C-alpha cells in the first residue's frame, strides 16, 4: 500500500469515528457545534502556520546574499518540483534540523537550523532541503490541518459523550448506553491521536520519496538522516514545542518523546533502507 493511499484511508477512518460518535450521541447539533469550533481553531492555525512557527523558533529570513549556496539549492529543487521558490529562514540552534511550512506552495517556507548548516556536507544538505521542498509540493500543511480538524471534532464529541453518560440518566433513550459512551469517550481521542501520528509518518515517507526524486540522489538524504538522528539525540532543540515535532525532518525532541505508535516520525532506519533501495 502506498503512503498516499494510506493517508486517504486514515483520513477516512477519522471521519468514520466522527460519524460513529455523532450517531451514538443521537443528534446532529453536537456534530455541527464540534465542526464549527474545530474549523475556527484549526483553519486559523493553517492560515497563519508560517507566521506562528517562525516566531515560535525565532527564525530569521535569509537574503540571497546572506546564504547564496542555500538559496541556489532551494531554487534548483523548487524548479525540479514545479513550485515557486520558498522563502529561506535560519533558526539559531545547535540542534541539527530543518522544517517546511506555509499554507500552499505560493507561501512556502524552508527553515534550517544553524547546527545543520555546520554538520552536513553540501550534498547532504541538498537532500534535506529536497525533502522539505517535497512537503511543500505535497501540501502537507493542508493534510495535517484536515487531520487536526477531524481529531479536534472527535475530542470534542468524546467530551460530550462523557457528559451524556454521566448526566444523561439511564432512562434517556437518545443519549445511548452510558457504559458504551464512557468507553467511547476514553478510546476515541486515543484512536484519533494514533491516526494523526500515523498520517504524519506516512507523509514523511512520501516526502523522502519526493525529495529523492527532486534531488536525484537518494543516498545523500539517507546519509543526512543517519547524522541527524544521532546528533539530535545528543543535542535536542533548546526551545519550541513538541506540538510542532511533526514539522521537522527528524524529531527535535526525541530524547523526551515516546516512541512507537506515539511517534510523529517513522523509524529513521526504515527511512534510510527505503531511500537506499531507490538508488
C-alpha positions in Angstrom: 0.0 0.0 0.0 1.4 3.4 -1.0 1.7 6.2 1.6 -0.7 8.3 -0.4 -3.4 5.7 -0.2 -2.7 5.0 3.4 -3.1 8.7 4.2 -6.5 8.8 2.5 -7.7 5.7 4.3 -6.5 7.1 7.7 -8.4 10.4 7.0 -11.5 8.3 6.1 -11.1 6.4 9.4 -11.0 9.7 11.3 -14.2 10.7 9.5 -15.8 7.4 10.4 -15.0 7.8 14.1 -16.7 11.2 13.9 -19.9 9.7 12.4 -20.0 6.8 14.9 -19.7 9.1 17.9 -22.2 11.5 16.4 -24.7 8.6 15.9 -24.1 7.4 19.4 -25.0 10.8 20.8 -28.2 10.7 18.8 -28.2 14.1 17.2 -26.6 16.4 14.6 -26.4 19.5 16.8 -23.3 18.3 18.6 -21.6 17.5 15.3 -22.3 21.0 13.9 -21.0 22.6 17.1 -17.9 20.5 17.1 -17.1 21.1 13.5 -17.6 24.9 13.9 -15.2 25.0 16.9 -12.6 22.8 15.2 -12.7 24.8 12.0 -12.2 28.1 13.8 -9.3 26.8 15.8 -7.5 24.8 13.1 -8.2 27.0 10.0 -6.7 29.9 11.8 -3.5 27.9 12.6 -3.4 26.6 9.0 -3.7 30.1 7.5 -1.0 31.6 9.8 1.1 28.4 10.0 4.2 30.0 8.7 4.0 33.1 11.0 3.2 31.1 14.1 6.0 28.5 13.8 8.7 31.0 12.6 8.0 33.3 15.6 8.0 30.3 18.0 11.5 29.4 16.9 12.7 33.0 16.4 13.6 32.3 12.8 15.4 34.9 10.7 14.9 35.2 7.0 18.0 34.9 4.9 18.6 37.1 1.8 20.3 35.6 -1.2 23.5 37.5 -0.3 23.4 36.0 3.2 23.4 32.4 2.1 24.0 32.2 -1.7 24.6 28.4 -1.7 21.4 27.7 0.3 19.3 29.9 -2.0 20.8 28.3 -5.1 20.0 24.8 -3.9 16.5 25.8 -2.8 15.8 27.5 -6.2 17.0 24.4 -8.2 15.0 22.0 -6.1 11.8 24.2 -6.3 12.2 24.3 -10.1 12.5 20.5 -10.1 9.4 20.2 -8.0 7.5 22.7 -10.2 6.7 25.1 -7.4 7.7 28.8 -6.6 10.9 29.2 -4.8 10.1 29.2 -1.0 11.5 31.8 1.4 14.5 30.7 3.3 15.0 31.1 7.1 17.5 30.1 9.7 16.9 29.1 13.3 19.8 29.8 15.7 20.0 26.5 17.4 22.8 23.9 17.6 20.4 21.0 17.2 20.7 20.0 13.5 17.3 20.0 11.9 15.0 21.6 9.2 11.3 22.1 8.6 9.0 23.5 6.0 5.8 25.4 6.4 3.3 27.6 4.6 -0.4 27.1 3.7 0.4 26.4 0.0 3.4 26.4 -2.4 2.9 30.1 -3.2 3.6 30.8 0.5 6.2 28.1 1.1 8.9 28.5 3.7 12.0 26.4 4.3 13.9 26.8 7.5 17.2 25.2 8.7 19.0 25.4 12.0 22.5 26.8 12.3 23.5 23.4 13.6 22.5 21.5 10.4 24.5 24.0 8.3 27.7 23.1 10.2 27.0 19.3 10.4 26.1 18.3 6.9 28.0 18.3 3.6 26.5 20.4 0.8 25.2 17.2 -0.9 23.6 16.0 2.3 22.1 19.5 2.9 20.6 19.3 -0.6 19.0 16.0 0.2 17.4 17.5 3.3 16.2 20.6 1.5 14.7 18.4 -1.2 12.7 16.6 1.5 11.3 19.9 2.8 10.5 21.0 -0.7 8.5 17.8 -1.2 6.5 18.7 1.9 5.5 22.0 0.3 4.8 20.4 -3.1 2.6 17.8 -1.4 0.7 20.4 0.5 1.3 18.5 3.8 0.3 21.5 5.9 -3.2 21.2 4.4 -3.3 17.4 5.0 -2.2 17.8 8.6 -4.7 20.6 9.1 -7.6 18.4 7.9 -6.5 15.7 10.2 -6.3 18.2 13.1 -9.8 19.4 12.4 -11.2 15.8 12.5 -9.2 14.9 15.6 -10.4 18.1 17.4 -14.0 17.2 16.5 -13.5 13.7 17.9 -12.1 15.0 21.1 -15.0 17.5 21.5 -17.6 14.8 20.8 -15.8 12.5 23.3 -16.2 15.1 26.0 -19.9 15.4 25.0 -20.3 11.6 25.2 -18.7 11.6 28.7 -21.1 14.3 29.8 -24.1 12.5 28.3 -23.1 9.2 30.1 -22.7 10.9 33.5 -25.6 13.4 33.4 -27.9 12.0 30.7 -29.6 9.5 33.0 -30.3 5.8 32.5 -33.7 6.4 31.1 -32.5 8.8 28.4 -33.0 6.8 25.3 -31.5 9.4 23.0 -28.3 9.5 25.0 -27.2 6.0 24.2 -25.9 3.3 26.6 -24.0 5.1 29.4 -21.3 2.4 29.6 -20.7 2.4 25.8 -20.5 6.2 25.9 -17.9 6.1 28.7 -15.7 3.7 26.7 -16.2 5.8 23.6 -15.2 8.9 25.5 -12.0 7.3 26.6 -10.9 5.4 23.5 -12.0 7.8 20.7 -9.4 10.5 21.5 -6.7 7.9 21.8 -7.6 6.4 18.5 -7.7 9.9 16.9 -4.2 10.7 18.2 -2.8 7.4 16.9 -4.3 8.0 13.5 -2.9 11.6 13.4 0.6 10.2 14.2 0.2 7.5 11.5 -0.7 10.2 8.9 2.4 12.2 9.9 4.6 9.1 9.4 3.0 8.4 6.0 3.7 12.0 4.9 7.4 11.6 6.0 7.8 8.6 3.8 6.2 10.5 0.9 8.5 13.5 1.4 11.5 11.2 1.5 10.4 9.7 -1.8 9.7 13.1 -3.4 12.9 14.6 -2.1 14.9 11.8 -3.5 13.3 12.4 -6.9 13.8 16.1 -6.8 17.5 15.8 -5.8 18.2 12.8 -7.9 20.4 11.3 -5.2 18.5 9.3 -2.5 21.8 8.3 -0.9 22.5 11.9 0.1 19.3 12.2 2.1 19.9 8.7 3.6 23.4 9.8 4.8 21.9 13.1 6.2 19.2 11.2 8.1 21.8 9.0 9.8 23.7 12.0 11.0 20.6 13.9 12.1 19.3 11.0 14.1 22.5 10.7 16.1 23.1 14.3 16.7 19.5 15.3 17.5 19.5 12.8 20.4 22.7 14.4 21.8 21.6 18.0 21.1 17.8 18.3 21.4 16.1 21.6 20.5 16.5 24.2 23.2 13.2 25.9 22.6 9.9 25.4 20.8 7.0 23.0 21.4 6.6 19.2 21.0 3.3 20.1 19.2 5.5 21.1 16.2 7.7 18.0 16.2 5.9 16.6 13.2 7.1 19.5 11.1 10.8 18.7 11.4 12.8 16.2 9.3 13.7 14.3 12.5 12.1 14.6 15.9 13.9 17.5 17.6 12.7 16.3 21.0 13.5 12.6 20.5 15.2 12.5 23.9 11.9 13.5 25.6 9.2 11.8 23.5 7.6 8.4 23.4 8.5 6.1 20.6 6.5 3.6 18.5 2.8 4.3 18.0 3.0 7.7 19.6 5.9 8.9 17.3 5.3 11.5 14.7 8.2 10.1 12.6 8.8 6.7 11.2 12.0 4.9 12.3 15.0 6.5 10.7 16.5 3.1 10.0 13.4 2.2 7.8 13.6 5.6 6.1 17.2 5.0 5.2 16.5 1.5 4.0 13.8 2.7 1.6 16.0 5.5 0.3 18.9 3.2 -0.4 16.6 0.8 -2.2 15.7 3.7 -4.6 19.3 4.1 -5.8 
